Amino acid sequence: MELPFCESYKIKMIEQLNRSTREERIEWIKVAKYNLFKLTSDQVFIDLLTDSGTGAMSDRQWAAIMTGDESYAGARSFFELKNRITQLMSFEYVLPTHQGRAAENVLFSVLMKEGMVVPGNSHFDTTKGHIEFRRAKAIDCTIDEACDTSLNHPFKGNIDLEKLEKVYKEYPREMIPCCIVTVTCNTSGGQPVSIENLKAVYELSHKYGIPVLFDSARFAENAYFIKLREPAYKEWTIKQIVREMYKYADMATMSSKKDGLVNIGGFIATNNEEIYRKACTFNIMFEGYVTYGGMAGRDMAALAVGLDESTEFDYLETRIKQVEYLGNKLIEYGIPIQYPIGGHAIFVDATKFLPNVPKEQFIAQTLGIELYIEGGIRGVEIGTILADRDPETRQNRYPKLELLRLAIPRRVYTNNHMDYIAAALKNVYDRRFEINKGYEIVWEAPIMRHFTVELKKVV
Ligand SMILES: *Cc1c(COP(=O)(O)O)cnc(C)c1O
């Protein structure tokens, strides 16, 4: 008999989960103004809000926590981190920050000014926020195939070179500070970018004198997909593929809360000395001195180990197979999800799932609330609420996709949890035609409204 696949690690420590009743959840979500971010964690049974900072650290990482060096300047833990990044990504200059958006804040303070345009593959929400905050504009150049959730394409994170070149021809060089490639592409569904595309984007950008920035949160998961799906790299180790990927980047921002396998942290990395020097000043102002940037020494030490572990094939295989396991269960139940299954999350196509809810009433949010009430599972809306209003017209922007994201924390849940999630979603699916009303906004913030928005039921 062929031996089945199983996890490449075992459990040393556990954490209690809180069960609740349907009646309790109906009350709790109402008090939370139908915003899943406003629930307390003990009101949630299985938390799929995000895979960001929610992973479990290894015994090696906890050991590194104990030996972290808390020196203000020149800490040994900083050099462990810096050397790891240099080894993996071949960048000489590294600036720690407290998380990914802080890296964006510091680096974009160097790069961006009012009126600039920043092309890329579906910029992440904080990335777009930091671009628009500087009165610059993000231009989405993702391939069209990414928008068809039923289409099977191996690299739906790829950039459309024609769309990119159009931007390069339309705007003068000095108005385009960089091209941002997000690996894997979060917004379009945790979809990878191929080496072939990374290389082509780099070459095209350099032809026009424009540097390339990798938004690197899930760079290791991207490398795993390259190994599996891009034939030339089949025999390469993940670390070799990562090095190859970063040949085609001039700089990187990182949210270490994803593939860093730590609970908090981020960094900027580059080989451009001028950009690094300028970023140092902003880092000192916003984050902390250049050898800690808002991170404790022990956290940098744990991150150095985490980056090593997350770029090992066995870890990535366990991780991504679990996401696939959940996705395949949902497919089996006929539930419409984004194909192919992404690296860190399942994206449920809410428009297909709930055909009777009008888009003005926030379809994906409605589905998220239903799933919470059904099973105490917390997902997150990637739809109209997240897409926010157009900064000029102040009208709601309706994105091409209304998705409910079920993000899977790293090394946290078992496949029994995946079975539970799939069953709860199936129960909602079985009563989908009875769900024909959504929600309306009672209050919202002027930027990044999804975190704090307050809703009420449409009656
Ligand atoms: C999470 C994330 C960020 C922002 O990082 P934080 O650590 O949450 O501040 C930026 N880009 C991408 C692609 C991300 O996934």
The ligand as an SDF file (V2000), in Angstrom:
LIG
                    3D

 15 15  0  0  0  0  0  0  0  0999 V2000
    0.4450   41.3310    4.8710 C   0  0  0  0  0  0  0  0  0  0  0  0
    0.9190   41.9550    3.6610 C   0  0  0  0  0  0  0  0  0  0  0  0
    1.4280   43.2610    3.6710 C   0  0  0  0  0  0  0  0  0  0  0  0
    1.4430   44.1350    4.9030 C   0  0  0  0  0  0  0  0  0  0  0  0
    2.1550   43.5630    5.9290 O   0  0  0  0  0  0  0  0  0  0  0  0
    1.7600   43.7240    7.4760 P   0  0  0  0  0  0  0  0  0  0  0  0
    2.8220   42.9380    8.1600 O   0  0  0  0  0  0  0  0  0  0  0  0
    0.3970   43.1910    7.6650 O   0  0  0  0  0  0  0  0  0  0  0  0
    1.8430   45.1760    7.8000 O   0  0  0  0  0  0  0  0  0  0  0  0
    1.9000   43.7770    2.4780 C   0  0  0  0  0  0  0  0  0  0  0  0
    1.8350   43.0530    1.3390 N   0  0  0  0  0  0  0  0  0  0  0  0
    1.3480   41.8100    1.2960 C   0  0  0  0  0  0  0  0  0  0  0  0
    1.3240   41.0560    0.0180 C   0  0  0  0  0  0  0  0  0  0  0  0
    0.8590   41.2180    2.4460 C   0  0  0  0  0  0  0  0  0  0  0  0
    0.3520   39.9890    2.3930 O   0  0  0  0  0  0  0  0  0  0  0  0
  1  2  1  0
  2  3  1  0
  2 14  2  0
  3  4  1  0
  3 10  2  0
  4  5  1  0
  5  6  1  0
  6  7  2  0
  6  8  1  0
  6  9  1  0
 10 11  1  0
 11 12  2  0
 12 13  1  0
 12 14  1  0
 14 15  1  0
M  END
$$$$
